[in-house]
């Protein structure tokens, strides 16, 4: 009985020793890898940018970035709830509200590209000859040509709604489809319907070989598409990895990250352009 009691006292110690050994020879297990939660737009994911932008940061910071790719509205909601540590989005009005509401800190400009109108090559609404994007939308509505909206409070959806307002049109009817999809999927649906959609240029180029749509309208200051990065406020959500979030922000806006962004291309075309460095 005394022998059994002694063995029972030794079991917890044996378990503890075993838990600290990770390999033959008694090597101590490495600490768990730090993880940073990033909520970002589907365009940064669909374009392939994150696939080349994040690995150098992960190596430098010794962490893993867990990417949640959703529309800007949903990304900011995740930040409000403290479910992510940092957001990379493209809807300046919503970003400013996020910061003003005390949910985010240290917002910085990262990059920009542009929105474009995609449609079938035959262009039944004659969008390509439009003098401006508002007229392009008026022609689509006038012809009741199929139009696939993101319908998800993403930055692209908000820009689309802005254009409809400038065109003085409330889109409705069977020709107007609110998909609730990411950008790549919305392009695919528009292609299947031989219809139109508004897209960021990066995803449009990345999806060029996956759809039958072409860029029919582009250009103009109203179609500029800036992206910003914001750390979730640690005073509101103390559990966030704030220091790691700040390191990512510094990387994205610093020389190395900006060089990667400027050099990222698809089919030989630059997809994003770096933002002038300044305080925000």
C-alpha positions in Angstrom: 0.0 0.0 0.0 2.9 2.4 0.9 4.5 1.6 -2.6 1.2 2.4 -4.4 0.8 5.7 -2.4 4.4 6.7 -3.4 3.7 6.0 -7.0 0.5 8.1 -7.0 2.5 11.0 -5.6 5.0 10.7 -8.5 2.4 10.7 -11.3 1.7 14.5 -11.4 5.4 15.2 -11.5 5.8 12.7 -14.4 3.0 14.4 -16.3 4.6 17.8 -15.8 8.0 16.6 -16.9 6.5 14.9 -20.0 4.6 18.1 -21.0 7.8 20.1 -21.1 9.6 17.7 -23.5 8.9 18.1 -27.2 11.6 15.9 -28.8 14.0 13.1 -28.0 16.8 14.3 -25.8 14.6 16.3 -23.5 14.3 19.5 -25.6 11.9 22.0 -24.1 8.8 22.6 -26.2 8.7 25.9 -28.0 6.2 28.5 -26.7 3.0 28.6 -28.7 3.2 30.8 -31.9 1.8 34.3 -31.4 -1.2 35.0 -33.6 -2.6 38.3 -34.9 -6.2 38.5 -36.0 -6.6 40.7 -39.1 -10.1 41.5 -40.5 -9.8 42.8 -44.1 -11.6 43.2 -47.3 -12.2 40.5 -49.9 -10.2 42.6 -52.5 -6.9 42.2 -50.6 -7.5 38.5 -50.4 -9.0 37.9 -53.9 -6.2 39.9 -55.6 -3.5 37.7 -54.0 -1.8 40.7 -52.3 -1.9 39.2 -48.8 -0.2 36.1 -50.0 3.0 38.1 -50.7 2.6 40.9 -48.2 2.0 39.0 -44.9 4.7 36.2 -45.0 7.7 38.7 -44.6 5.9 40.3 -41.7 5.2 37.0 -40.1 8.8 36.0 -40.4 10.0 39.3 -39.0 7.5 39.4 -36.1 7.7 35.7 -35.3 3.9 35.4 -35.5 1.0 34.0 -37.6 -1.6 36.4 -39.1 -5.1 34.8 -39.1 -6.9 36.6 -41.9 -10.7 37.1 -41.9 -11.7 38.2 -45.3 -15.1 40.0 -45.4 -16.6 43.3 -46.5 -15.4 46.5 -44.8 -18.7 46.8 -42.8 -18.3 43.3 -41.3 -14.6 43.8 -40.7 -15.3 46.9 -38.7 -18.0 45.1 -36.7 -15.5 42.5 -35.8 -13.2 45.2 -34.6 -16.0 46.8 -32.6 -16.6 43.5 -30.8 -12.9 43.0 -30.1 -12.9 39.8 -32.2 -9.9 40.9 -34.2 -6.8 42.9 -33.4 -6.4 45.1 -36.5 -8.5 45.9 -39.6 -7.4 46.7 -43.2 -10.4 48.3 -45.0 -11.5 50.8 -47.6 -14.4 53.0 -46.7 -13.0 56.2 -45.2 -16.4 57.4 -43.7 -16.9 54.2 -41.8 -13.2 54.2 -40.7 -13.5 57.7 -39.3 -16.7 56.6 -37.4 -14.9 53.6 -36.1 -12.1 55.7 -34.7 -14.4 58.5 -33.4 -16.5 55.9 -31.6 -13.4 54.8 -29.6 -13.1 51.4 -31.3 -9.9 52.0 -33.3 -6.6 53.9 -32.9 -3.6 54.8 -35.0 -5.3 54.8 -38.4 -2.9 55.0 -41.3 -3.3 55.2 -45.1 -1.7 52.2 -46.7 -2.5 52.2 -50.4 -5.1 53.0 -53.1 -6.4 51.8 -56.4 -9.6 52.6 -58.2 -13.1 51.3 -58.8 -14.1 50.2 -62.3 -17.4 49.2 -64.0 -17.3 45.7 -65.4 -19.7 44.3 -68.0 -20.1 42.1 -71.1 -18.1 42.8 -74.1 -21.2 43.6 -76.2 -22.0 46.3 -73.7 -25.8 46.6 -74.3 -26.1 49.6 -72.1 -23.3 51.5 -73.9 -21.5 52.1 -70.7 -18.1 52.4 -72.4 -19.1 55.6 -74.1 -20.4 57.3 -70.9 -18.9 60.7 -70.0 -18.9 59.8 -66.3 -19.7 57.0 -64.0 -23.1 58.4 -63.0 -24.2 58.4 -66.6 -22.9 54.8 -66.9 -25.2 53.8 -64.1 -28.1 55.7 -65.6 -27.7 53.8 -68.8 -27.6 50.4 -67.1 -30.8 51.3 -65.2 -32.4 52.7 -68.4 -31.8 49.4 -70.2 -32.6 47.3 -67.1 -29.4 45.4 -67.8 -28.5 42.9 -65.1 -26.5 44.6 -62.3 -25.0 42.5 -59.5 -24.4 44.5 -56.3 -22.2 43.3 -53.5 -25.1 44.2 -51.1 -23.0 43.6 -48.1 -22.0 47.0 -46.7 -18.5 46.5 -48.1 -16.4 49.5 -49.3 -17.4 48.6 -52.9 -21.0 48.4 -52.0 -20.9 51.8 -50.3 -19.2 53.3 -53.3 -21.8 51.8 -55.6 -24.6 53.3 -53.5 -22.9 56.7 -53.7 -22.9 56.4 -57.5 -26.6 55.5 -57.6 -27.3 58.6 -55.5 -25.3 60.8 -57.7 -27.2 59.4 -60.7 -30.5 60.2 -58.8 -31.6 56.6 -59.2 -32.9 54.1 -56.6 -32.1 50.7 -58.2 -34.9 48.2 -57.9 -36.5 45.5 -60.0 -35.5 42.1 -61.3 -32.5 43.5 -63.1 -30.9 44.6 -59.8 -29.4 41.8 -57.7 -28.1 42.3 -54.2 -25.9 39.3 -53.9 -24.4 39.5 -50.4 -21.2 38.0 -51.9 -17.5 38.9 -51.9 -16.0 40.7 -54.9 -14.8 37.6 -56.8 -18.1 35.8 -56.4 -20.0 38.9 -57.4 -17.9 39.1 -60.6 -18.6 35.5 -61.3 -22.4 36.0 -60.9 -22.4 39.1 -63.1 -20.5 37.1 -65.7 -23.1 34.3 -65.6 -25.9 36.9 -66.1 -24.0 38.8 -68.8 -24.5 41.8 -66.6 -22.6 44.6 -65.0 -21.0 45.2 -61.6 -18.7 47.7 -59.8 -15.4 46.2 -58.7 -12.1 47.3 -57.3 -9.4 47.2 -60.1 -7.2 44.7 -58.2 -9.9 42.0 -58.1 -11.1 42.8 -61.6 -7.6 42.1 -62.9 -7.1 39.0 -60.8 -10.4 37.6 -62.0 -9.8 38.5 -65.7 -9.3 34.9 -66.7 -12.2 33.6 -64.5 -15.0 35.7 -66.0 -16.3 36.9 -69.4 -16.5 40.5 -68.2 -14.3 43.5 -69.3 -13.5 46.8 -67.8 -15.9 49.1 -69.6 -15.6 52.3 -67.6 -12.8 53.7 -65.5 -11.2 56.9 -64.4 -12.4 60.0 -62.6 -11.7 61.2 -59.0 -15.0 59.8 -57.8 -13.7 56.3 -58.4 -10.5 56.5 -56.3 -10.3 53.6 -53.7 -8.1 54.3 -50.7 -7.3 51.6 -48.0 -6.6 52.3 -44.4 -5.3 50.1 -41.5 -6.5 50.6 -37.9 -5.6 48.9 -34.6 -8.4 47.9 -32.4 -8.4 50.1 -29.2 -6.9 48.2 -26.3 -8.6 50.4 -23.8 -11.9 49.1 -25.0 -10.7 45.6 -25.6 -7.8 44.8 -23.3 -7.3 41.3 -24.7 -6.3 42.4 -28.2 -2.7 42.0 -29.3 -2.1 45.7 -29.5 1.7 45.8 -29.7 1.6 43.2 -32.5 -1.1 45.2 -34.3 1.1 48.3 -34.2 4.0 46.3 -35.6 1.9 45.3 -38.5 0.8 48.9 -39.1 4.4 50.0 -39.1 5.3 47.2 -41.5 2.5 48.0 -44.0 3.2 51.7 -44.0 7.0 51.4 -43.8 9.5 51.0 -46.6 9.4 47.2 -46.8 5.7 46.8 -46.9 5.2 49.8 -49.2 7.8 48.3 -51.6 6.0 45.0 -51.7 2.7 46.7 -52.4 4.1 48.8 -55.2 5.8 45.8 -56.8 2.7 43.5 -56.6 1.4 42.9 -60.1 -1.0 40.6 -62.0 -0.6 40.1 -65.8 2.1 42.7 -65.6 -0.2 45.3 -64.2 0.3 47.1 -60.9 -2.8 46.6 -58.7 -2.2 48.9 -55.8 -0.4 52.2 -55.4 1.3 53.3 -52.2 -0.1 56.3 -50.2 1.9 59.4 -49.4 3.5 59.1 -46.0 1.9 61.4 -43.5 0.2 61.4 -40.1 -3.6 60.6 -40.0 
